[in-house]
Amino acid sequence: MLRFPLTTSSLKRPRILATSLALPLTISPPTYPRRLTMLAAALTLAGMGTTVLIQHADPNPHPIHGWVQTQVHSQEADDRSRVLALAEQAAWQAAFEKRQAALEARRQILADRITAEYQVAPQAASFLVRESERAAAQHHVDPVLLMAIVGVESRFNPYIISSGGAVGLVQMVPSAHPAKVQEIKARGGSLVNPTDNLYAGASILADYLALNHGNQVNALQQYNGAAKNGKATYAKKVLGVYSRLSNHLPSIPVGPEGPPPLLAALARA
């Protein structure tokens, strides 16, 4: 059955009195093959360039429809993935920034205390705090304990050399640790360099803590070469400095230690 929305009452002649250039028709399914979903026909009627579009509403759609739907759903899934990736990035960044803020506050407090107690310039104190943290992290020791050793041994003077030949911040005795001295020299370092000296001190402290099963007092006494001193004088002195430096330090929240990684989904955006 044809539904032809024209204003004329009859179509006796091939002329069509339509003013529209596009005339929609709906054709019942039996007229055309059932697998036909869309038929576009350009018909020229009565010498007029009138275009008639014939559309067949087939209950069995062409496979192209399924492909289009798949593409739409795939795009929607990609969009959801991008949103989730952005949310993950934002959460990671927020946690990282929170942790960094706490670390910076802690570093500033430590630097201020070192400046106040040992008359170290603020910039130098900040540098030594950061280098102590790096050295301690590499050897898995407490950075504040390493700073406490430095406070007792050299009062944060990186260039001091004792009468017994102990060098630098941690007052390392080269003859007592020849392998570590050789390691420093092999990479072009020097014991008078504050960074190299701190790394050496952290390494020695880690060794003594391991030998004493984590016992700080015994490890510190051994660091001082006074393992047999029953009064633990040196350990008490270091732990006293440790207590002053660490008093009411802000805790560091658990979180990522680096900025968020570049996600592949965002890299393609």
Secondary structure, DSSP 8 states (H G I E B T S, - for coil): ------S-S---SS------SEEEEE--GGGS-TT---EE----BTTB--EEEEE---SS--HHHHHHHHHHHHHHHHHHHHHHHHHHHHHHHHHHHHHHHHHHHHHHHHHHHHHHHH---HHHHHHHHHHHHHHHHHHT--HHHHHHHHHHHHTT-TT-B-TT--BTTTTB-GGG-HHHHHHHHHTT--TTSHHHHHHHHHHHHHHHHHHTTT-HHHHHHHHTT-TT-TT-HHHHHHHHHHHHHHTT-----S--SS-----HHHHT-
